[in-house]
């Protein structure tokens, strides 16, 4: 059973969802350390001015875990993000298909970053028709760090193979340790697909929102390289 594992992100990009779609089970890392200037609370959409970064403001504390991160609602980020998305994509072919979910999401009060990100993850998976089961690492309650913890997480969901980005081999992943535990390794070999976009020249590595707004029900085949 192939297992994908990744930290919870805000408005994740396409590679994130390809990993989930290819996996038999996906583990959302929601209790690792928060990474400042990472993608846990921000991502990019495409506007008439080009790639635009949307950032959820948070209260930062040194060494805090993701499940401890609180959103700073003293700033009008929800209104700003929804307005930016609406203005950027209201002319996109499939804006109407996803507008109600997004409008409802940004109308709600969110206190914890994880709650917002997991709600959006579930909504995007449903929109993409990806039915991969998703487990949260905080619910699995397994010990360890780095590769040791990955092994524990994979075993906790009855997996026997890990689906990993190739970059992990240079960053934290010990392939020998996986093999010693009897767990296989499959590397994610994926290139960002080119698809119709608004506003001129194609830009890769945007939020999944961009693909959905422009391609609708064709998004998953495009994501998996199955589109003709």
Buried (B, 14 or more C-beta within 10 A) or exposed (E): EBBBBBBBBBBBBBBBBBBBBBBBBBBBBBBBEBEEEEBBBBBBBBBEEEBBEBBBBBEEEEEBBBBBBBBEBEEEBBEBBBEBBBEBBEEBEBBEBBBEBBEEBBEEEBEBBBBBBBBBBEBBBEBBEBEBEBBBBBEBEBEEEEBBBBBBBBBBBEBBBBBBBEEBEEEEBBBEBBEEBEBBBBBBEBEBBEBEBBEEEEBBEBBBBBBBBBBBEBBBEBBBEEEE
